[in-house]
Amino acid sequence: MEKEIILITGATAGIGEATAVLLAEKGFRLILTGRRNDRLEKLKTGLEKITPVHTICFDIRNRDEVFRAIDSLPSGWKNIGVLVNNAGLAAGLDFFDQADIDDWEQMIDTNLKGLLFISRKVAPGMIERGAGHIINVGSIAGREMYERGNVYSATKHAVEALSSGMRIDMLRHGIKVSTVSPGLVETEFALVRFKGDTRKAKEPYRGMVPLSGRDVAEAILFMITRPPHVNVHDLLIMPSAQAGALIVHRE
């Protein structure tokens, strides 16, 4: 029996890539999306040796591109069983009154509107089949505010609220909705936030052992593989050295 088709957004790096690798190892069929086609194709080349993989390159911030991408799926790839909404980013770390408004728009468009667009497009197929699972990648920043985290935290608080609302609305259709919220994970996240400044990007992980993308991927796998009558609503996963958004024990 063929395993489910799982669509992962933001699959070209970090948590998304790690999730793709782990789920491929478990035999799931994968639809991988992202904006960097060269990385998508490299990942596909490696993973399709062990499982079927389909890639789609588009910008999740663009509603028309999202809708066209899902409409373009070949017939054998349309029955998406699990949607992992991983695409997201932080841009800048500035006081509210000094922040770049372009950074705000990039975070809102990616972290919130992109999640909305693709979920709205994929959900009808799940509803038609009476089954499905949507997993939204949140953050500790969606639970706790911290200095200069303003709009990034606001988008992740919105993901928490939206996930709760989706869970309520999709309940009557038999569709699960889950959220996994990590603390510090060492990926390209900090490098993107600090716009390529490698020195600043290393600072959040100084003197401690952060989570890896694989750690979060294993949490996602746990959610996916629960029996039909079990739904993990929310999972907060932190490094052992981290007790809150900015409470970190450093050696």
TAZIUR-V55075 format. One record per helix or strand of 2 or more residues. SS is the DSSP state (2 for helix, 1 for strand). FROM is the first residue (numbers start at 1). TO is the last residue. If there is no record, write none. Layout:
[[SS/FROM/TO] [SS/FROM/TO]]
//
This chain:
[[1/5/8] [2/14/25] [1/29/34] [2/37/47] [1/53/57] [2/63/71] [2/75/77] [1/80/85] [2/96/98] [2/101/129] [1/132/137] [2/140/142] [2/150/173] [1/175/182] [2/189/193] [2/198/203] [2/213/224] [1/234/237]]
//
